[in-house]
Amino acid sequence: MFKKPRRKLYALIFVVPTLAAFCIGFIYPFVNGIYLSFCDFKVINKIKGFVGFENYATAFQDDSFIRSIWYTALFVIVNVVLINLIAFFVAYALTIGIRGSNVYRTVFFMPNLIGGIILGFIWKKIFGAILVHFGTTLTTNAGWGFWGLVILMCWQQAGYMMIIYIAGFQSVPADLYEAAKIDGANRRQLLRNVTLPMMMPSITICTFLTLTNSFKLYDQNLVLTDGEPIVNGVYQTELIAHNIVRNYDNPQTRAVGQAEGIIFFLIVVVVALAQLYFTRRKEVQA
């Protein structure tokens, strides 16, 4: 056994490199990004001056940014509901003993292994082949563009959430089901009064993951619609992440894009913490 001083030394050897990488790769850029959001700059090492909240005011005057906030909010709500419903009921079906359940689990999970850019190109071709018969495209019809993104995300994410829900179903104590059946509970009552309360930890995790993944979506939005169509200079199918990157790529609006990034961070933090708070309150102990 190592003595305490030596154990502390070995602990530092393992912790310090990871901590240093975290500070260099995340903490410093994040803090520096907050500072830059209050400055006028085109290149981050050549700051023209401190402008206070001017970049934030300009961001809220940008019609495309305001629309992207509401568009993203609607997208997140629809996505969280659909993905979790699909994943929950697929997981439920695969845990009641149907034949070939392991094969189905693999098939449903596989889309999660495909990169976002590749998925975007695949579904762009699929939707293009379908919508040509209706005389429209994803980039000319904002409604189709929205549902195209939703379908793509459901196809990619539902399988991953299904695995978490399956683990949740399998962790429910069997004696709870037995006790409920003795009391005369049917399958629907078992699901509502036993399974759902015991599944709340899995629901909390899956809701958090789908929430944050939907907010951060960029690759698929870029490939599938690139924010188009554009009406009166406003991008109609642009999510917040796409709007921020587009503004930051332009040297003339880079400072505004940096401010939008901080606003985006605050929105995601507040919404995610609120979701965790309300879902964790409903969790019960076995």
Number of C-alpha atoms within 10 A of each C-alpha: 5 8 7 9 9 11 12 11 11 12 11 13 11 10 11 11 11 12 12 12 11 12 13 12 11 12 13 11 12 14 10 12 18 14 14 23 26 20 23 22 22 17 11 14 7 9 13 12 11 14 13 14 13 16 23 19 12 15 23 14 11 13 13 23 24 16 19 24 19 13 17 22 16 12 19 21 13 15 25 22 14 18 25 21 15 18 24 26 14 21 24 19 13 19 16 10 9 10 9 9 15 11 10 14 18 12 11 19 19 14 20 17 12 11 12 21 15 13 21 23 14 15 18 21 12 11 17 15 12 13 14 11 9 8 8 13 20 25 19 16 15 20 12 18 24 22 15 20 23 20 14 20 25 21 19 22 26 25 27 22 27 26 21 18 27 22 14 21 21 12 12 17 13 9 9 15 18 13 11 16 14 9 9 11 16 10 11 10 13 17 16 10 13 17 19 17 17 22 23 20 20 21 22 19 17 24 22 19 17 25 21 16 16 22 22 18 19 21 17 23 24 19 18 26 25 22 24 20 20 15 10 9 9 18 20 25 30 29 29 27 22 22 23 25 16 15 19 20 12 13 13 13 19 24 29 28 26 26 27 26 21 17 16 17 13 12 13 16 12 10 14 16 11 12 15 14 12 11 16 15 10 13 17 11 7 9
